[in-house]
Amino acid sequence: MFKNYISSYILIFLAFCCNIAYKLIGSSVDKEGFLKEPFFLIPIGYFLFFLSILFFLITTLKKIKTKFRKNKHKIN
C-alpha cells in the first residue's frame, strides 16, 4: 500500500518542510527598512500540499476503478 501512495507521501513531506523552514528562518527588517522574509516558501508549500492531495485522490480512484472492474468480470 505504501508503494502506491509514495508520491503523495513525498509531496506532503516536502510541503511540511517548506512550512517548517518558513517558521525557522523567520523575518526581519534591515537597516534601510526593507522586510526580509522567505515568502516564496508559503505558496510552494500550499502547492505541494494540494498536489499531494490530488495525487492521493487519483491513486485512490484508480484502485477503486480496478476493483470495480475485477468484481464486474467475476459476476459475468
C-alpha positions in Angstrom: 0.0 0.0 0.0 2.8 2.4 0.8 4.3 1.8 -2.7 1.1 3.1 -4.4 1.0 6.4 -2.5 4.7 7.2 -2.3 4.4 10.3 -4.5 1.7 11.7 -2.2 3.8 11.0 0.9 6.8 12.6 -0.6 4.9 15.7 -1.6 3.2 16.1 1.8 6.6 15.8 3.5 8.1 18.5 1.2 5.1 20.7 1.9 5.6 20.4 5.7 9.3 21.0 5.2 8.5 24.3 3.4 6.2 25.4 6.2 8.7 24.5 8.9 11.6 26.2 7.0 9.5 29.4 6.7 8.9 29.4 10.5 12.5 28.6 11.3 14.0 31.2 9.0 11.7 33.9 10.2 11.5 37.5 9.0 13.5 40.6 9.8 13.7 44.3 8.9 17.1 45.5 7.7 18.7 49.0 8.3 17.0 50.5 5.3 13.6 49.4 6.4 13.1 46.5 4.0 11.3 43.4 5.2 13.3 40.2 4.6 11.4 37.0 4.7 11.3 33.8 2.7 7.7 34.4 1.5 8.2 32.1 -1.5 8.1 29.1 0.8 4.4 29.7 1.6 2.9 29.3 -1.9 5.3 26.4 -2.7 4.2 24.7 0.5 0.5 25.1 -0.4 1.1 24.0 -4.0 2.9 20.8 -2.8 0.1 20.1 -0.3 -2.7 20.4 -2.8 -0.7 18.4 -5.4 -0.2 15.6 -2.8 -4.0 15.6 -2.2 -4.6 15.4 -6.0 -2.1 12.5 -6.4 -3.7 10.7 -3.4 -7.2 11.1 -4.9 -6.1 9.9 -8.4 -4.4 6.9 -6.9 -7.4 6.0 -4.8 -9.8 6.4 -7.7 -7.6 4.2 -9.9 -7.6 1.5 -7.2 -11.4 1.7 -6.9 -11.8 1.6 -10.6 -9.7 -1.6 -10.9 -11.5 -3.3 -8.0 -14.9 -2.4 -9.6 -13.7 -3.9 -13.0 -12.5 -7.0 -11.3 -15.8 -7.5 -9.5 -17.8 -6.8 -12.6 -15.9 -9.5 -14.5 -16.4 -12.0 -11.7 -20.2 -11.5 -11.8 -20.5 -12.1 -15.5 
